[in-house]
């Protein structure tokens, strides 16, 4: 039957990250809710994995998470991905197969 009965619909991508920042500029952009891009790669122990790319994301409701004594301060960043007309997608997933 293949993809019998599959129709058009909406696709929504959102998530939350806990992160450190490479520089103050990225930190300020996240807190301001500026639109940025995000690429996240994950691999297994054998060299296979996935690359998730979201060319237009917007962070919202950032919250600083204060740990206990001698603990790192992390930033919780919920985000929403949006369709990027120049790329033709809102999220891309590429699979890397282990050699």
N, C-alpha and C positions, 0 to 999 in steps of 0.2 A: 503494500500500500504506500510505502514511502511516507511523505509528509501530508497525508490526506487530512483535510480539515484544518490545516494551519492557516490562520489569517493574520492580518496586521493588528498590531496592538502597541502598547506603550512599554518602554524599557526604562527602568529607573535604577540607577546605581548610587548607593550611598554607603558610608562607612564611618568609622572612627579610628584615628591613629593616636598613639602616644609617641611623642618624638622629642628629639634634640634638634637644634638648628645649627647649620654650618656657619651662619652669620646673622647679624642683627637685622639685616634687610629682609631676609626670608621670614624671620620671626614677626616683624612689623606687618609684612604683607598678609600673613596668616591671621593676625589679630584684627587687621582692618577688613578682612573678608574679601580681599582682592582675588580675582580669578587667576589661577595658576594651572600648570600642568603637573601630572604625577605619573611616574613610571615606577613600577615595583616588580622586582624579579625574585622568584623563589626557586630553589633547586633542591634535589634530593642528594643523597650521598654518592650516587653513581653518575652525576653530571647531567641528569635530565631535569627539566623544570618548565616554568611558565614565566612569561613577561606580560604583565598587565599594564596597559597604557591608557591613561585618561587625559586627553589633550586640554580639556577645560573643566576645572573643578573650582568650587568655591567653598571655603571653610566657613563655618558658622558656629556661634556659641562656644568659642574657645574657653577652656577653663584650666587654670593652673592647678596642678595636683602637688601639694606639699607632702613629702614623705616625712618619716620620723627623723630622729637624730642620725646624722651621718648618711642620710639618704638623698638621692638625686631629686631635683625638682623637674617634673615632667609637664608637658603641655598636652592636654586631651583636645583633639581637634576633630569634631564631626565634620564630614564633608559631603557634598552632593556633586555628582558628575553631570555635565551638560553636553548636548550634541554640539560638535564642532563642524560647521558647514565647510570649512576649508579642507578638512580631512575626510569628511563624509561619515563620521561615526562619533559616538560618545565614549566608547570603550573598545579597546582592541586586546585580544588575548592571543599570544603567540606561544606555541609549544616547542621546546627544545628537547630532542631525543638524545639520550646518552649514547656516546659512540660505541 
